[in-house]
């Protein structure tokens, strides 16, 4: 079974915002630019990105990236891949498309994976400067000031997604895909999660963070996370 706990985090790349999380949910996901008759799995609005620029591949428990003869190049940790070259990905690797117009970082959150602490520290520092929160995936905790908030695995993943999209709308479909990647999917590729399960998860997270955060429900559609300073 595919491990769906890995994801890309966006540093730069329209239409995504900095800090957006892109879950990796299929054995092959093409990165590129949308065309009239083609829509890549991960699409960027930039004319220097090729229609089929690169592909993320999952085989035998590991991810790799392959350049698809892109015109302006695919880079991993500043090294340009040759056309059709495929290289393995490790936690914290930086992926760049078309010079430095698209910048992404590859992350693994599976507790079964061995992670390098250096990119994790950099990742936590970036979160702290953007919202004052520190997330610790090892302990499944959030630190805000001097307070520490402990979560279950599902609660932590919920908080992580909402914090990465703080002040932005997060749909119920996004939340289900990110928090329950192990669930079988329906025809629309959204995990089979009941409304009761989703509501119970949001209730528990709200209860634990009610002093510092507000999770606003957008009726029938999703949620928006706001800190106490934004209320």
C-alpha positions in Angstrom: 0.0 0.0 0.0 1.3 3.5 -0.8 2.4 5.7 2.1 0.4 8.9 1.6 2.0 10.8 4.5 4.6 12.5 2.3 4.0 15.9 0.8 5.4 18.9 -0.9 5.5 22.3 0.8 5.4 25.4 -1.4 8.0 28.1 -0.9 7.2 29.8 -4.2 4.9 28.8 -7.1 1.6 30.4 -8.3 -1.3 29.6 -7.8 -0.1 28.3 -4.5 0.7 30.4 -1.5 3.9 30.1 0.5 3.4 27.4 3.1 0.8 25.5 1.1 0.9 21.7 1.5 0.5 19.4 -1.5 -0.2 15.8 -0.4 1.4 13.1 -2.6 -1.5 10.6 -3.0 -0.7 8.7 -6.2 2.2 6.5 -7.4 2.9 9.0 -10.2 2.2 12.7 -10.0 3.1 15.0 -12.9 4.2 18.6 -12.2 3.7 21.1 -15.0 1.6 23.8 -16.6 -2.1 23.3 -17.5 -2.9 23.3 -21.2 -6.1 23.2 -23.2 -6.0 19.4 -23.4 -3.8 18.5 -20.5 -4.0 19.1 -16.7 -1.0 17.9 -14.7 -1.6 16.5 -11.2 0.3 19.6 -9.7 -0.2 22.6 -11.9 1.7 25.9 -11.8 0.8 29.2 -13.5 4.1 30.1 -15.1 5.0 30.2 -18.8 8.5 28.9 -18.0 7.2 25.6 -16.6 6.7 23.0 -19.3 3.4 21.3 -19.8 4.9 18.0 -18.5 7.9 19.3 -16.6 8.7 16.6 -14.0 7.1 13.6 -12.3 7.1 12.4 -8.7 7.3 8.6 -8.6 6.6 6.2 -5.7 8.1 2.7 -5.9 8.9 0.1 -3.2 8.3 2.5 -0.4 10.4 5.4 -1.7 9.8 8.6 -3.7 11.9 9.9 -6.6 11.6 12.7 -9.1 12.2 12.5 -12.8 12.7 15.3 -15.3 10.4 15.0 -18.3 12.6 16.8 -20.9 11.6 20.2 -19.4 12.9 23.2 -21.3 14.1 25.2 -18.3 15.1 22.4 -16.0 14.4 20.5 -12.8 16.8 20.9 -9.9 17.2 18.9 -6.7 19.3 20.7 -4.0 20.7 23.0 -6.7 21.8 20.1 -9.0 20.1 20.1 -12.4 18.7 16.8 -13.6 19.6 15.6 -17.1 16.6 15.1 -19.4 14.7 11.9 -18.2 17.1 11.6 -15.2 15.5 10.2 -12.1 16.9 10.7 -8.6 15.6 9.5 -5.1 14.2 12.1 -2.7 15.0 12.4 1.0 13.2 14.4 3.7 14.1 18.1 3.3 15.2 18.0 -0.3 14.6 21.2 -2.2 13.0 20.9 -5.7 13.2 23.8 -8.1 11.6 24.1 -11.5 12.5 26.6 -14.2 15.4 28.4 -12.5 14.0 29.5 -9.2 10.5 30.4 -10.2 9.0 27.3 -8.5 10.5 26.2 -5.2 9.2 23.2 -3.2 10.4 21.2 -0.3 9.8 17.4 0.0 8.8 16.2 3.4 8.1 12.8 5.1 5.9 12.7 8.2 5.5 9.0 8.5 6.7 7.9 12.0 8.3 4.8 10.3 10.7 7.0 8.4 14.1 8.1 9.6 14.3 11.9 9.3 17.3 14.2 9.3 16.8 16.7 12.2 18.4 19.7 10.3 15.7 20.3 7.7 13.1 19.7 10.4 14.6 22.5 12.6 14.6 24.8 9.6 10.9 23.9 8.9 9.9 24.6 12.5 11.7 28.0 12.4 9.8 29.0 9.3 6.5 28.1 10.9 7.4 30.2 14.0 8.3 33.3 12.1 5.1 33.1 10.1 2.6 32.7 12.9 4.4 32.2 16.3 3.6 28.5 16.4 6.1 25.6 16.6 5.0 22.2 15.4 6.8 19.1 16.5 5.9 16.0 14.4 7.9 13.7 16.6 6.0 14.5 19.8 2.8 15.6 17.9 2.8 18.8 19.8 2.3 22.5 19.1 4.2 25.2 21.1 2.8 28.7 21.4 4.7 31.0 23.7 5.3 29.0 26.9 2.3 26.7 26.4 2.5 23.2 24.9 -0.5 21.5 23.3 -0.4 17.7 22.8 -2.4 16.0 20.1 -3.3 12.6 18.9 -2.0 11.6 15.4 -5.1 12.7 13.6 -5.5 15.9 15.7 -1.9 16.9 15.0 -2.3 16.4 11.2 -5.5 18.5 11.3 -3.7 21.3 13.2 -0.7 21.1 10.9 -2.8 21.6 7.7 -4.9 24.4 9.3 -1.8 26.3 10.6 -0.1 26.0 7.2 -3.2 27.7 5.7 -3.8 30.1 8.6 -6.4 32.7 7.6 -7.2 30.8 4.4 -10.1 28.5 3.6 -9.5 24.8 3.9 -12.1 22.5 2.4 -13.5 19.4 4.0 -12.1 17.4 1.1 -8.5 18.8 1.7 -8.8 17.9 5.4 -10.0 14.4 4.8 -7.2 13.8 2.2 -4.5 15.0 4.5 -5.7 13.5 7.8 -6.9 10.2 6.6 -4.5 9.2 3.7 -4.8 5.5 4.7 -8.5 5.4 4.0 -9.9 4.0 0.7 -11.1 6.7 -1.7 -14.3 7.2 -3.5 -14.6 8.0 -7.2 -13.6 11.6 -6.5 -10.4 10.5 -4.8 -11.5 11.8 -1.4 -11.0 9.4 1.5 -14.2 7.8 2.8 -14.6 9.7 6.1 -18.0 10.3 7.7 -19.3 13.7 8.7 -19.5 12.5 12.3 -15.7 11.6 12.3 -14.8 15.0 10.8 -17.0 16.9 13.3 -15.6 14.9 16.2 -12.0 15.7 15.2 -12.7 19.4 14.8 -14.5 19.4 18.2 -11.5 17.9 19.9 -9.0 20.3 18.3 -11.2 23.3 19.1 -11.4 22.2 22.7 -7.7 21.9 23.1 -6.8 25.2 21.4 -9.8 27.4 22.3 -7.6 29.9 24.3 -5.4 30.8 21.4 -7.1 29.8 18.1 -10.5 29.9 16.5 -11.6 27.5 13.9 -14.4 29.0 11.9 -16.8 26.7 10.1 -17.9 27.6 6.6 -21.2 25.8 6.6 -21.1 22.6 4.6 -17.7 23.5 2.9 -14.8 23.7 5.3 -12.9 25.8 7.8 -10.7 28.9 8.4 -8.2 29.0 11.2 -7.5 32.3 13.0 -5.3 33.1 15.9 -6.4 35.1 18.9 -4.7 38.2 17.5 -6.9 38.0 14.3 -10.2 37.7 16.1 
